[in-house]
Amino acid sequence: MLWLYHISPNSVNVTWLYTKQCGGKTKSSGNLSLETDLARSKLKISHYSMNKSTTKLFNLPEGLWATAVVKNDVEAVVTCRSLKHYAICPWCEAKTKKVNQYRLRRLKHGRIDNRNVVLEWKCRQFICRNHLRPRTFMETIPGIDRRRHTPNFRTLTLPWLQRNSFNFTGEMFSLSPSALNRLSRQSREDWRIDWNGLVKDGITLGIDEHSYRGRDMVLTITELRRRKLLDILPDDSQATLAQWLENMPTIAKKAIGEVCMDLKASYKHAVEKALPHAKITADRFHVEQLANRLVDQIRAVVTASEPRRMNIKHVLLKGREKLTKTEQKKLVAAFIKYQRFPTLYHAWFIKEKIRALYRLKDKKKARKEFAHILTLIVDADFSHYFGPFKKTLIAWQENILNYFDSRTTNAFTEGVHTKIKLMKRVSFGFRNINNYIAKMMLAFLPLCWLLDLHTV
């Protein structure tokens, strides 16, 4: 027999029809009142379809079934039950239906209409009497552990935590900052570098440091060819970098063809020891920054010797081709005023030579121009400011010229540092280095990776 239900939009009566399979005839039984006749009749409306839709709507974990939904001003409570009427003993693997006691659990599961979705589930404690002394155990649902939230809730929380502070995300999802810290650290522990995918076309590493808090520095390691953040090390020591390189898989070490870094000798020694076959390239930005620092140091001493100082820092550090006519006149006036300090002009001239060096396209021409720059520095030995600058350029000569082979820079790593600074301002700083690394690494995780990681 097939029952058909129809609710009339203009009345509160329900027309119900039934069809007898024998003969194929359709008979109508008339109208029934919603409040009286339908309740008194033997017609029982099954809630199976409604509960099934509710289970799919709220994306409940496998093994739970929705039985009721109650929504208030704060949250939406979904009452659930387990689909199984038995459990398997973890010791003897025997089935048992004997329930020892119930434990009500409230699990945060999602969000709807700016409210948290909470699952209320009576977790059963079963007892197995197949042992000399009866043993009790709790029933298990895939994906649900001792935590007070489900994998679906963590999947919704992590994208918000990527771009917001712990306090803001905690207030939105009613979670404590410590719980969010644990969640971010777990995602950091689950972070695995796909070396097999990186070795296909070769690996180009980028190594640079940035400030974690004040003068506390940490190391940033990136893959420049595919523009990926690989890791953030807890400090900037040579031993930490050497250990990280040593723990790399052998197949990844062989695939590394180039390493771009700043002008720090300790990083260079660590890379030469762990990756003797890799070509080391000095980052262009740091070489130009070294020349700008030399000019600024001499400027500070020269301008301090005059009673009326000229504000010439901007025009000295700006590229010559980018100066406006007004700035060019100001620069010429400064050199005339401080002509009894030829070191200032000499440092500015060397800085412009280094900038012009990187505009060359041929490595042979670049090598000749670099030798000319070293000659200019040797002629300036009367100033002690040029001593460390000259030693640095001589020590890194081949690494600076390696730039002209593939024109590799650490620009992507500097972009990573810019985003890290933004996340630090959003989060109002960090006191724990592990929380800092976990939060920064989380900010660079793809959303699809988060969904794959935290969805059961």
N, C-alpha and C positions, 0 to 999 in steps of 0.2 A: 504494500500500500504506500502511496506517495502523498505526503502532506504538503500543501502549498499555503503560504501565509501572505496576506495582503492587508496593509494598514491604509485605510482611506484617509486622504488629507483633509477632508471636510467633516469628518466625524471621528469619534473615539471608538468606533466599532471595528472589530477585526473579522474579516471575511475569511473563513477557512474552508478549503476544498479538499476532498480526497478522491483519489481515483482507484478504482478497483482494477487490478491487473487482469482479472478474468473478464473478458468481454470488451475491455478498453473503454467502458463508459465512464463519464465524469458526472458526479453528483455533487450538489451544493447543500450544505447543511445550514445555510442561513447566516445571520449575524449574531455575534456573541459580544457581550459587554466586556470591556477590558478589566473592569474592577471586580465583577461578580461572576459572570458566566464563564469567562476564560479561566478564572482562578478555580472555579468549582469543577470544571471539566477535567477529564482524564488526560487532556493534552499537556504534555510536559515539554517545555522549550529547552533544548540542550544548550549549555553554555560552552560547548566544546569549541565552536568556531570563534566565539568572542575571546576565549582564553588563548587560543592559538594565535589570533591576530595581536593580542596584547603581548604575548611572548615575543613575537617577531618585532613588534613596534619598539619595545624597550631593549631588544637585543640581549635577552637574558642568557646567562651561561648555559652551556649544554648540560642537561640533567635537571634543570629547574623549570617549573611550570607556574605561570601566573594564575592566581585564583581571584584576586580582587585588587582594585586600585582606589586609593583614597588620596585626594589632593587637598591641601590646606594652603595657608598663606606663606608657609615656610618651605615645605617640601611636598613631593609626591611619593606616597608610600605604596609600594607594590608588594602585596602578600604572595609569597611563593611556597611551593612544596616540591619535594623531590619526586621524580617519576618512578623511581625504583622502590619496591616494597621490601627489599632485602638488602643485605650487605655481605661482602666477602671478608672473612676474617684474615687479617694480614699475617697471622702466624700459621694457621692450619689450612687456609684457603677454602674453608667450608662456608656454605651459605647459611645465613641466620636471619630470622625475622623477628627475633625477640629484642624489644626496645627496652633499655634500662631507664633512660630519662631523656628529656628534651632540653634543648638550650636555644633560647631565642637570640638570633644574630641579626644585627642591622648593618647592612653593607651599602656604602655609597657606590652608585652604579652609573649615574649619568646626570644630564641636565635637560630640563624641559620647561619652557616658559619662565626662564630665570629662576628656576627652583631646582634643587638637587633631587634626583631620583634615588630613593632609598629602598633597598630590598629587605623585607622582613621574612626571615626564613627560620623555621623551627628545625634546627639541626639535631638529628637523632643520635643518641649514644646507644649502640647495639652491644649485646652481651653474647659471648660465645661460651657454651658449656661443654665443649669438646675437650677441655683441658682439666687437669686435676683440680686446678683452681680457676673458676670462671674469669675470663678476661673481657674487659670492656674496651671499646674503640669507637671513635667518632666516624660518621659517614663522610665521605669525601666527594666533592664536586670538582670536575676538571677546571683549573684556572683559579679556584678559590683557595686561599691559604689563611694564615692567621691574621693577615692584614685586614683592616676595616674598609677596604675598597676593592672593587673588582678590576680585572684587566681593562674592561671598557672604560672605567672611570679614569684610569691612568692614561689611557690613550687620549682622552679628552683634555686631561690636565697638562700633559707635556708640551703641546703646541703653544699653550698660553704661557707656560713657564719659560719657553724659549725666548720670548721677547718682552717679558714683564718681570718685575721683582718678585721675591718670595712672599712679601707681605701682601702685595696686590693680588697675586694668584691665590694665596691662602684665604683672603677675605672673600674672594669670589666663589671658591669651591668649598669653603668652610673646612679648610685644612690648616694645621699648624705649620709654621715655617720649618720646624724640625722634620716633620713628615715629608715636606717637599724637598728638603735637603737629602733625606734618605732616598727619595725617588730619583733625584738627579744623580746621586752617587751610584745608584744601581744602573742607570743608563750608561754612566761612564764605565762601569765594570764590564758591561755587555758590549762596549765599543770594540769592534775587531776590524783591523785594517785588512782590506782585501788585497793582499800582495799578489795573488794570482792574476787579478784583473789589472794591476798596475804594471806588471813586468812585460806585458805584451809589446808595448811600443817604447820601452825604456822608462827610466825614472830620473827625474831631475829634482833634487832636494833643495829646499830653501830653509836656511837656518838664520834666525834673528832673535833678539831678546827684546822684552818689553817689561815695563814696571808693573808689578803686581800690587805693591803698596809702598809708596815712598821710594826708598832706595833698594827695596827687595825686588830683585829681577828674576824673571822666569824665561825659559826658552820656548820659542815657537818653531815647530817643524812642519813644513808644508810640502806638497807636491806641486811644483810650478807648472808642469805641462798640462795637467788636468785640473789645476786650481782647486786643490783639496787640502783641508787642514788635517794633518796626520796625528799630531799629538802636541800637548803642552807639558813641558817638564817642570818639576817643582822648584828648580833653581837653575842658575846659569853657570854652574861649575863645569869644568872639563871632565871630571869623573862621571857626572850624571849623563852628559852627552855621550861619552865613550861607552857607558853601560847600555844606553839605548841603542846605539849602533851595533854593539856586540850581540844584543838580543834579537836583532833582525834575522829573518830566515836567510839561508845561504843563497837561495834563488833570487831574493830581493837585493842582496848585496851585489851580486854579479850584474844585475840589471841597472844599477845606478851608474850613469855615465857622467853626471855633472852635479856639483854641489855649489850653490850660490850662497854667500855669507857676507857678514860685515867684516871689518878689519880688526879681528880679534885673534891673536896668535894662538890662544888655547884651543879655540874651535878648529883652527887649521891643523894643529898637531893631532887632535883627536880624529879628525877625518882622514888625515894621511896615514894614521896607524890602522884604523878599521877598514878604510876603503882606499888602498894604495893605487888602484887602477882608475879611480874617479878623478875627473878634472875639476879643480877648484877655481871658481870665478869670484872675484871681488865685486861686490855690488856697486853699481855706478853711483847710486844715491849717496852711499857712505863715503865714497872717494870725494865727491863734490862737497859733501858736508864737512869733511876734514879740511878742505881748502877754505871753505867759508869760515870755519872756526879759527883758522890761522889769521885771516883778515880781521875778524872781529876782535881777537885778542890784541892785535897791534893797534886797531882803531881805539880801543878803550884806553890804552896807555897814551897814545898821541893826543887825543882830545882832552884827556885829564890834565895835560901840561899847559893848556891855554886857559886864560881866565874866561873867555867867551867861547863856549863850546858850540860846535855845529852838529846838528842832528843828521848825520850822514850814514847811519847804519843801514838804512833801507836801500839807499842808492849804491852803497858799496857791495851789498850781498845780492842785489838784483842783477840778472844777466844784462850784459851790455846791449844786446839786440832788443831787449824789452824796455829799455829806458825811454821815457818821453823826452821831448826837447827841453822841457823845464828841468827834468832830472839830470839830463846831460850837462846843462849849464851849472847846476848845483855841484855835480861831481868834479867838473873842471875847476870851479872856484875853491873846492875843498883841497884839491891837489896843489893849487897855487898858495893857499893859506898855509898848508903844512908842508911846503916844499923843503923845509929844513929837516924833514923826516922822510927821506927817500924810501925807507923800508915799507911805508904804507902803500905807496904806488907799486913797489916791487911785488908785494904780496897780492895786491889786486890784479896785477898783470899776470901772475902765475895762476891765479884762480881762473881768470878768463881763458888762459891757455889750456887748462885742464878741461874746462867746459867745451872748448872748441875741439879738443882731442876726441871726445865721444861723438862728435858729428861726422867723423871720418868713417868711411865704409871699407877701407882696405887695411888689413892688419899690418902689412909692411910699412905703409905710410904712418900708421899709428905708432909703430915701434920707433921710427925715426923722430916723430914729434915728441914722444915720451922721453927719448934721449936728450932732445933739446930742452925739455922742461927740467930734467935733472941737471943739465948744465947751468940753467938759470938759477937753480937753487944752490948749486955749489958756489956760484959767484956771490951769493947772499950770505956767506958764512959769517959776516961781521955781526949778524943778528942771531942771538941764541934762540929766537922763536923758530927759525927754520931748521934747527938741528933735529928734533923729533919728527918733524914733517918729512924731512929728507930720508931719514932712516926707515920710516914707514913705507914710503913709496919704493925705495930700493928693495925692501924685504918682500913687498907684494907686487913687484914689477910684472912677473909672468902671469900672476893671477888677475891683475888689472887688464893685461892685454888679451887674456882668454875671453874677455867680453866680446871681442870682434869676431870670434868663431861662430857663435850662435846668438849673440846679443841678448843673453839671458840676464834678467834683473830680478830683484826681490820685490817687485811692485805688488804682486799679489799678497805677499806676506805683510807688507805695510798696510794693505787694505784690510787684512785680517786684524791687525792692531787697531785700526780705526774703528772697526765694529766692536772690538773688545772694549775700547774706551767708552763707547756708547753704552754697552751693557753694564759697565762698571758704574756709570752715572745713574742709569736706571735702577740699579740694585743698591745704590748708596754705599758702595764699598764692601769689602770682605775682610774678615779677620782670620778665617780658616783657609789655608791654602788648598786643601782637598775640596772644600765646597766651591772655591773659586774656579778650580780647574774643571770640576764637573759642570758648573753653570756655563762656563765659556764653551766647553766642548758641546754641550747640549744646544747652544745657540747656532751651531753650524751643522747640526744633524738634519738631513732631509726629512720632510714630513712623511714620505712613503716609508722611510727606514723606521721611523717611530711606530707607524701603524703595523708594520711587519713584526717588530720586536715585541710589542705589548698587546697584540691581539692573539687570543688563543684560538 
